[in-house]
């Protein structure tokens, strides 16, 4: 897949995550935090089931042969969704999304630097660290305006 198309897809995914924040937070206020997380994931499971049936080309039977650590994605997703449901009403969408971005970039840099989870090694360079510092400053500035 072309790198520009990939960049577009991740920006679109980020926009979807930003929209997801107030949607899930509003649902959480109405039906409860855990219940909203459940409904959110249930909707995702239904959509993914349709997509797998219509377009899937992989082999779900191989899931029993993958390293067990590769099966934690759903658990990590629950943590992310519940954090958003709890934080968005208290912090606002902007601060919540900025915090998510900072956490993603910081953890991404750790994963890159050490090649964790079989990722390609991309050493932490001074420019990458400075970029993360700028993101942290941005998060603090967005957070400060919320106070």
N, C-alpha and C positions, 0 to 999 in steps of 0.2 A: 504494500500500500504506500502511496506517495506520502512523504513526510509532511507536506503542506496539508493534505487531507487529514492526516493523523492529528496535526495541530488543531485543525478546525473541529475535529471530533472531540478532542479533550476540552476545548473551549466550550463547545456545546454541552458536554457533560458537566462542566463547571456551572454553566448557566442553569442546567436542570437541577443541580444540587442546590443552587441558591433558591430556586423556586420551591424545591422540595422542603426547604427549611420552614417557611411560614405555613405551607400546606400541612405538613406533619405536626407542627406546633399547634396550629388551630385545631386539628383533629385530636391532639393530645389533651387540650383544654376541655374538649367536649366529652371524650370517652375514656380518658386516662392515658398515662404515658406508655405503659407496657402494652395496653390495648391498641394504641395508635401505631406502635412499632409492629405489632402483629398484623394489623390491617395493611400497613405499608408493605410488609414483606409478602403477605398473601397476594396482594395485587401484583407484585413483582413476579411471584411464582406463576401466577396465572398467565401473565404476558410472556414470560420466558417459556412456559410450556407450549403455548401457541407457536412461538418463534422456532423452538426446537422441532416441533412436529412439521412445520411448514418448510423450514430452511436448514435444519440441522444436518451437518455432514460428518459429525464426529462419531465417537463410539462410547456411549455412556457406560457400557459394560466394563470399560477399562478403569473406571473409578475405583474399583476394588484393588487395583494394582499400583496406584500412585502412592508416593510417599504420604504418610498420614498428615504431615504438616501442611500439605497442599489442600487439605479439606477445611481449614479454619476460616476461609474467606467469609462464609456466612456469619460466623460468630463475630468477626471483626466488623462486618456490616451492621450487626445489631448494636454494637457499642457506638458506632458512628451515628446511626439513626437515633438512638436514645439520647445521645449527647445533644444532638440538634433539637430534639423535641423539648428537652429540659432547658437548654440555654437560650434558644431563640426568643421566647417571651420575656426573659430577663435582660438579655443583652441587645436584642434587635438582630435583624437579619445580617446587616453589614458587619457587625463585630463577630457574630457567629461564623460567618463565611470567611472572614479574614483570619480568625483563629484556626479554622479548619485548614485553610491554605498554608498557614505557618507550620502547623503540625505535619501536613503532608510533605512540604518542602524539606523540613528538618529531618523527618524520618527517611524521606527519599534520599537525601544526601548521605545519611548513615548507611542505608542499604547499598547505595552506589559505592561508597568508599570501601566498605568491607566485602562487597560482593555477596551480601546475605541473600538467602533464598535462591541461590544459583543465578543471581543477577550479574550482568557484566560489571566489572570493576571500573568505576569512574572516580579517581582520587579527588578528595576535597582540595580544591585549589583556593588560593586567596580570593579570587574573584567570586567563586561560588559562596564562600563564607561571608564575604561582604554583601552579596546579594541576599543571603539569609538575614543578615543584620538589618538591611534596609526593609525587608518584609516585617521583621520584628518591630522596627520603629513605626512602620505603617500600621501594624496592628495596635500598638500603643496609642498612636494618634487617633485612630478610629474609635478605640475604646474610650479615650479621654473625652472625646466630644460627646459620648453617650452619657458620661457621668453628670 
